[in-house]
């Protein structure tokens, strides 16, 4: 067992701003949205739910020139799925 430490550019919201409990997340959004953990074994309340537009494990990643357009598309997708307005985050992603 190992720990993967990375980062992500995420369009989404904090976990409990989107759902009230973990079971609802897995039933409703698994496969559509991802959960991003800021540290190993994080409580869901410390995680983000959203769409990753970039990120990597253990190294850097250059973002494409059209990242602004990707953010707009991801915000629309997030709103279509959840009914909520997404924000953009740069976050650790530990699994």
RAGI-V741701 format. One record per backbone hydrogen bond with DSSP energy under -1.0 kcal/mol. CO is the residue of the C=O (numbers start at 1). NH is the residue of the N-H. Records with the same first field share a line. If there is no record, write none. Layout:
CO: NH + NH
//
This chain:
4: 95
5: 58
6: 93
8: 91
9: 53
10: 89
11: 51
12: 87
13: 49
14: 17
15: 18 + 19
21: 25
22: 26
23: 27
24: 28
25: 29
29: 32 + 33
34: 50
36: 48
37: 94
39: 42
43: 46
44: 47
47: 15
48: 36
49: 13
50: 34
51: 11
54: 9
56: 7
64: 67
66: 70
67: 71
68: 72
69: 73
70: 74
71: 75
72: 76
73: 77
74: 78
75: 79
76: 80
77: 81
78: 82
79: 83
87: 12
89: 10
91: 8
93: 6
//
